[in-house]
Structures are given as C-alpha cells and as structure tokens.
C-alpha cells in the first residue's frame, strides 16, 4: 500500500493549486476497499503514509480527524531538461 500512496501523492501534489481536504471515507474507497471498518483502515493507511512520506520528503500532507489535507508540493523527481537538437 505504501507504494500506491507514494504514486498517488506524486501524481496529485504537484498539480494542486490550493490545499485540498480528502476525507477518510474517500481514502478508504480508493485504497482500502478490503477493510470493513474505517478505524482499521486508518491505522493501516497512516503507517503506510509515513513510509511514503519518508521517501517523498517534499510532500506537504496534514493529518486530521476528518482525513488528510494535501498541500501543493514540489514533485518527488525534478523535471528533466532536454536540449533539442536542430538538424542542419
């Protein structure tokens, strides 16, 4: 689950324009369909989120009772600049 969370954060955070709340229920629908109880999902998700954030150090994510708040963040990998070659 940690790699899924990392990929999700990498996709979402750099495209945000403003802080965006995500409810625990929405997170459970996306990542925890196999969990029947929300409290079990929150515990498992939180541990895996910590692992993902340990690798994606520029991610700005706040925990809340209602869910997470995602903040605009730098991408985990800087864009690669490519020099164009013009044929003569």
C-alpha positions as CSV (number, residue, x, y, z in Angstrom):
1,X,0.0,0.0,0.0
2,X,2.9,2.4,0.7
3,X,4.0,2.4,-3.0
4,X,0.4,3.1,-4.0
5,X,0.2,6.0,-1.7
6,X,3.5,7.4,-2.9
7,X,2.4,7.2,-6.5
8,X,-0.9,8.8,-5.7
9,X,0.9,11.7,-3.8
10,X,3.4,12.1,-6.6
11,X,0.6,12.4,-9.1
12,X,-1.6,14.7,-7.1
13,X,0.5,17.1,-5.0
14,X,2.4,18.9,-7.7
15,X,-0.8,19.6,-9.7
16,X,-2.7,21.2,-6.8
17,X,-3.4,24.9,-6.8
18,X,-4.6,25.1,-3.2
19,X,-4.9,23.0,0.0
20,X,-7.3,20.1,-0.7
21,X,-9.0,18.1,2.0
22,X,-9.6,14.4,1.4
23,X,-11.9,12.5,3.8
24,X,-11.0,9.2,5.4
25,X,-14.1,7.8,3.7
26,X,-12.8,8.8,0.3
27,X,-9.4,7.4,1.1
28,X,-10.9,4.1,2.2
29,X,-12.9,3.9,-1.1
30,X,-9.7,4.4,-3.1
31,X,-7.1,2.4,-1.0
32,X,-9.0,0.3,1.5
33,X,-11.9,-1.5,-0.2
34,X,-10.9,-4.7,1.6
35,X,-11.3,-3.1,5.0
36,X,-14.7,-3.4,6.6
37,X,-14.0,-1.0,9.4
38,X,-12.8,2.6,8.9
39,X,-10.7,2.6,12.1
40,X,-8.7,-0.4,10.9
41,X,-8.2,1.2,7.6
42,X,-7.0,4.5,9.2
43,X,-4.4,2.7,11.3
44,X,-3.0,0.7,8.3
45,X,-3.1,3.7,6.0
46,X,-1.4,6.0,8.5
47,X,1.6,3.6,8.8
48,X,1.9,3.3,5.1
49,X,1.6,7.1,4.6
50,X,4.5,7.6,6.9
51,X,6.6,5.2,4.8
52,X,5.6,7.1,1.6
53,X,6.4,10.5,3.2
54,X,9.8,9.2,4.3
55,X,10.7,8.9,0.6
56,X,8.7,11.8,-0.7
57,X,10.3,14.4,1.6
58,X,8.8,17.5,-0.1
59,X,5.2,16.2,0.2
60,X,3.1,18.5,2.4
61,X,0.4,16.5,4.0
62,X,-1.5,17.2,7.2
63,X,-3.4,14.6,9.3
64,X,-6.8,15.5,10.6
65,X,-9.7,13.7,12.3
66,X,-11.7,14.1,9.1
67,X,-8.9,12.9,6.8
68,X,-5.9,14.5,5.2
69,X,-5.2,17.9,3.8
70,X,-3.0,17.9,0.7
71,X,-1.0,21.0,0.0
72,X,0.7,21.9,-3.2
73,X,4.2,20.4,-3.2
74,X,7.2,20.0,-5.4
75,X,7.2,16.8,-7.4
76,X,9.3,14.0,-6.0
77,X,11.6,13.9,-9.0
78,X,12.7,17.2,-10.7
79,X,11.7,17.5,-14.4
80,X,14.5,16.6,-16.7
81,X,15.6,19.3,-19.1
82,X,16.4,18.1,-22.6
83,X,18.3,20.1,-25.1
84,X,16.7,20.0,-28.5
85,X,19.0,19.3,-31.5
86,X,18.2,21.1,-34.7
87,X,19.3,19.2,-37.8
88,X,21.3,21.2,-40.4
